[in-house]
Amino acid sequence: MSTPAVPTPPKKVNRINLESTVYRGAKTTLCAGCGHNAISERIIDAFYEMGVDPTRVLKLSGIGCSSKSPAYFMGTAHGFNSVHGRMPSVATGALMANKTMLGIGVSGDGDTGAIGVGQFVHLMRRNLPLIYIVEDNGCYGLTKGQFSPTADLGSTLKNGVVNDLPPIDLCALGIELGATFVARSFSGDKKQLLSILKAAIAHKGTCLIDVISPCVTFNDHEGSTKSYAYAKDHDEVVNEISFVPFFEDISVEYEEGSATPVKMHDGSTLILRKLESSHNPTDKLEARRTLHETMRRGEFATGIIYIEPDSTDFLTLLNTVDEPLATLPESRTRPPKSVLDEVMEKHR
């Protein structure tokens, strides 16, 4: 008598019927234990759980250990590895050409805060709809671990050299320049980082996410303020984050005065529960004060530090047509000679 066949359990899929494996990329070549790998895993989880079609994703990067990360998630997405520090301009051009794409840029503290700081400044003030992740380890991991612009004053290298320059706080800079979603997290905090990424997917505007991501090779020693041990001991969480996507039941429960619900662009709800502080993430002045106070104590604030949910993004500001510019025929993008002649005649 034959044994009845055991039915194969159904494969787990998301709301657009895709398995999680579709959101994976190539095998990582980064060092074992690198915080950047943990960030890639959270990106995979967030885009899978939010049901984003990978073929509608545009992933961009510059140069550095961090900029290798896009190869390790969403292998079927469109990707462009740009020149060192020049990812913002490539992202701007690409999203202007096709605004139906969801853009995610991965950069590093050197790629953003040093050679790319000029382009970073203008990206923040334009409010381009882009998720901009900085994998922040405070050092140049590809060139033997020298201090980067985000290395804290007084931190040390493995050889004992002490940093005597103050750091650039990318979150404070982003808020000052006009980013409409600014958050900081730690690569080892899976729950918080995942919630932040989901909220960023739902936001329409520039999302700056600074992720402390320890370099296990050059910057994970005693004396480093970007090490795993230091990050765990000096993490000042400003809010506990819950996120309810638009396609799930939006009804939520919270005690009056203990949580702040924020309506996102796509109809999702971001719930920020206050912890020890009374931090208001929609108040730009309070966001900057929180960053300065935690830095003064030798800590770093994590969570969603600032959000402006009702802002006008760059592509809306430009009043671009509904169709992607990249798909418009020449007849609609190139004025005929008669129109050019008329313009010339008017300006003689």
C-alpha positions in Angstrom: 0.0 0.0 0.0 1.5 3.3 -1.1 2.0 6.1 1.3 -0.1 9.1 0.4 1.9 12.1 -0.8 2.4 14.9 1.7 0.9 18.1 0.1 3.5 20.8 -0.5 2.8 23.8 1.7 1.9 26.9 -0.3 4.7 29.3 -0.9 4.6 32.5 1.2 4.0 35.5 -1.0 3.3 39.2 -0.4 0.4 41.3 -1.6 1.5 41.3 -5.2 2.2 37.5 -5.1 6.0 37.7 -5.1 8.2 35.5 -2.8 10.9 37.1 -0.7 13.6 35.6 -2.8 12.6 37.9 -5.7 13.8 40.8 -3.5 17.3 39.4 -3.0 20.4 40.2 -5.0 23.9 38.8 -5.4 25.9 37.3 -2.6 27.7 39.9 -0.6 31.4 40.4 -0.9 31.6 42.7 2.1 33.4 41.6 5.3 31.6 39.1 7.6 29.7 41.0 10.2 29.7 44.3 8.3 26.7 46.5 9.3 26.0 47.2 5.7 24.8 43.6 5.1 22.3 44.0 7.9 20.9 47.2 6.2 20.6 45.3 2.9 18.6 42.6 4.7 16.2 45.2 6.2 15.8 46.8 2.7 14.8 43.4 1.3 12.3 42.9 4.2 10.8 46.4 3.8 10.2 46.3 0.1 8.8 42.7 0.3 6.4 43.5 3.1 5.3 46.7 1.5 4.6 44.8 -1.8 6.8 47.0 -4.0 7.4 45.7 -7.5 11.2 45.4 -7.8 11.0 46.2 -11.5 9.6 49.6 -10.6 12.6 50.4 -8.3 15.6 52.5 -9.3 18.6 51.8 -7.0 21.6 54.2 -7.2 25.0 54.5 -5.5 28.3 56.3 -5.7 31.7 54.7 -4.7 32.7 53.0 -1.5 31.9 49.9 0.6 28.4 51.3 1.1 27.9 51.8 -2.6 28.4 48.1 -3.3 25.2 47.4 -1.3 22.6 47.8 -4.1 24.1 44.7 -5.7 22.9 42.7 -2.7 19.2 43.5 -2.9 16.5 43.4 -5.5 18.5 41.9 -8.4 15.6 42.6 -10.8 15.5 46.3 -10.1 17.2 49.0 -12.3 20.6 50.1 -11.0 23.3 52.7 -11.6 26.6 52.8 -9.8 27.7 56.4 -10.4 30.9 58.4 -9.9 32.2 59.0 -6.3 29.9 61.6 -4.6 27.7 62.1 -7.7 24.8 59.9 -7.0 22.4 62.8 -6.2 22.7 64.3 -9.7 22.2 60.9 -11.4 19.2 60.2 -9.2 17.7 63.6 -10.0 18.0 63.0 -13.8 16.7 59.5 -13.6 13.7 60.4 -11.5 12.9 63.4 -13.7 13.0 61.1 -16.7 10.6 58.6 -15.2 8.8 59.7 -12.1 6.8 56.5 -11.8 10.0 54.8 -10.4 10.6 54.5 -6.7 14.2 55.7 -6.1 16.5 54.4 -3.4 20.1 55.7 -3.1 22.7 54.1 -0.9 25.7 56.2 0.0 28.4 56.4 2.7 29.7 59.0 5.1 32.6 59.8 2.8 30.6 59.5 -0.4 28.1 61.9 1.1 29.9 64.1 3.6 33.2 64.6 1.8 33.5 64.5 -2.0 29.7 64.4 -2.4 28.7 67.1 0.1 28.0 69.7 -2.5 25.5 67.4 -4.4 24.0 66.3 -1.0 23.3 69.9 -0.1 21.3 70.5 -3.3 19.5 67.2 -3.2 18.2 68.0 0.3 16.9 71.4 -0.6 15.1 70.2 -3.7 13.0 67.5 -1.9 13.5 65.0 -4.7 11.3 61.8 -4.0 14.2 59.6 -3.1 15.1 57.3 -0.2 18.7 58.3 0.6 20.4 55.9 3.0 23.8 56.8 4.4 25.7 53.7 5.7 27.7 55.6 8.3 30.7 53.9 9.8 32.9 57.0 10.4 35.8 55.8 8.3 37.0 55.1 4.8 36.7 51.3 4.7 38.1 50.9 1.2 41.3 52.9 1.9 42.5 51.4 5.2 40.1 53.1 7.6 41.1 56.8 7.8 38.6 59.2 9.5 35.6 60.3 7.5 33.7 63.6 8.0 31.3 61.9 10.4 34.0 60.6 12.8 33.4 62.1 16.2 35.8 64.5 17.9 38.1 62.5 20.2 37.5 59.1 18.6 40.5 57.0 17.7 41.8 54.8 14.9 43.1 51.3 15.5 46.7 52.7 15.5 45.8 55.2 18.3 45.6 58.3 16.2 43.0 60.7 17.7 40.5 62.7 15.6 40.8 66.4 16.4 38.1 67.7 14.1 34.4 68.0 14.9 32.0 65.8 12.9 29.4 66.7 10.3 26.0 65.7 11.6 24.2 64.6 8.4 20.8 64.5 10.0 21.1 68.1 11.3 22.3 69.2 7.9 19.5 67.5 6.2 16.9 69.1 8.4 18.4 72.5 8.0 18.6 72.2 4.2 15.0 71.0 3.7 14.7 67.2 3.8 11.2 66.3 4.6 11.9 63.0 6.3 15.0 62.6 8.5 15.8 59.5 10.6 18.7 57.8 12.2 19.0 54.2 13.2 21.6 51.5 14.0 22.2 48.6 11.7 21.8 46.2 14.5 18.3 47.4 15.4 16.2 45.3 13.1 12.7 46.4 14.3 13.4 50.1 14.3 15.2 50.2 11.0 12.5 48.1 9.3 9.8 50.5 10.5 11.8 53.5 9.3 12.3 52.0 5.8 8.6 51.2 5.5 7.7 54.7 6.4 10.2 56.1 3.9 8.7 54.0 1.1 5.3 55.6 1.9 6.7 59.2 2.0 6.8 61.4 -1.1 9.9 63.6 -0.8 13.5 63.3 0.3 14.0 60.6 3.0 17.4 60.9 4.6 18.2 57.8 6.8 21.6 57.9 8.5 22.4 54.4 9.7 25.2 53.8 12.1 26.9 50.8 10.5 30.1 49.6 12.2 33.1 48.7 10.1 34.3 45.4 11.7 37.7 45.7 10.0 38.8 49.2 10.8 36.4 50.9 13.2 35.0 48.4 15.7 37.6 48.8 18.5 37.6 50.5 21.9 37.9 54.2 21.3 35.7 54.2 18.2 32.3 55.9 18.6 30.9 54.0 15.6 31.6 50.5 17.0 29.0 48.0 17.9 29.7 48.3 21.6 29.5 52.1 21.6 26.4 52.2 19.5 24.5 49.8 21.8 25.6 51.8 24.9 24.9 55.3 23.6 21.7 54.9 21.5 19.2 57.5 22.7 15.9 56.4 21.2 13.5 59.4 20.7 10.4 57.4 19.7 9.1 53.9 19.2 7.8 53.5 15.7 4.9 51.5 14.4 3.8 51.6 10.8 0.4 50.5 9.3 0.5 50.2 5.5 -2.5 51.6 3.5 -3.4 48.1 2.4 -3.9 46.8 6.0 -6.5 47.8 8.7 -5.7 51.4 9.5 -7.6 51.4 12.8 -5.0 51.6 15.6 -5.2 51.9 19.4 -3.1 54.2 21.5 -3.6 56.2 24.7 -4.4 59.9 24.3 -1.3 62.0 24.4 1.1 59.0 24.4 1.4 58.6 20.6 1.5 60.8 17.5 -0.2 59.3 14.4 1.1 60.8 11.1 -0.8 60.3 7.8 1.6 59.4 5.0 1.3 60.4 1.4 0.0 57.0 0.2 -2.6 56.7 3.0 -0.5 54.7 5.4 -0.3 55.6 9.1 3.0 56.2 10.9 2.6 56.0 14.7 5.3 57.5 16.8 5.0 56.6 20.5 6.9 59.0 22.8 9.5 57.4 25.1 11.5 59.4 27.7 11.3 62.7 25.8 8.4 64.7 24.5 10.0 64.9 21.1 7.7 66.2 18.3 9.0 65.0 14.9 7.0 67.6 13.0 8.8 70.5 14.8 11.9 71.4 12.9 13.4 73.4 15.8 12.8 70.7 18.3 14.3 68.1 15.9 17.5 70.2 15.7 17.6 70.7 19.5 17.3 66.9 20.1 20.2 66.3 17.8 22.4 68.9 19.5 21.5 67.8 23.0 22.2 64.1 22.4 25.5 64.9 20.6 26.6 67.0 23.6 26.0 64.0 25.8 28.1 61.8 23.6 25.0 59.9 22.4 23.2 59.7 19.1 19.4 60.0 18.7 17.7 57.3 16.8 14.2 57.1 15.4 12.3 59.4 13.1 13.8 62.8 14.1 11.9 65.0 11.6 9.0 64.5 9.2 7.0 66.9 7.1 4.2 64.7 5.6 2.5 67.3 3.5 5.4 68.8 1.6 5.6 69.4 -2.2 8.2 67.2 -3.8 10.5 68.4 -6.6 8.8 66.7 -9.5 5.4 68.1 -8.5 7.0 71.5 -8.1 8.3 71.3 -11.7 4.7 70.5 -12.9 5.9 67.7 -15.1 3.4 65.9 -17.3 1.8 62.6 -16.0 3.6 60.4 -18.6 7.3 59.7 -17.9 9.4 62.1 -19.8 11.6 59.2 -21.0 8.6 57.7 -22.9 7.4 60.9 -24.6 7.7 60.9 -28.4 10.0 63.5 -30.1 7.0 65.4 -31.4 6.2 66.3 -27.7 9.7 67.0 -26.5 11.2 68.9 -29.5 9.5 72.2 -30.6 9.0 72.4 -34.4 10.9 75.0 -36.4 7.8 77.2 -36.6 7.7 77.6 -32.8 11.4 78.3 -32.6 11.1 80.9 -35.3 8.2 82.5 -33.4 10.3 82.7 -30.2 13.2 84.2 -32.1 11.0 86.8 -33.7 9.5 87.9 -30.4 13.0 88.5 -28.9 14.6 90.4 -31.7 
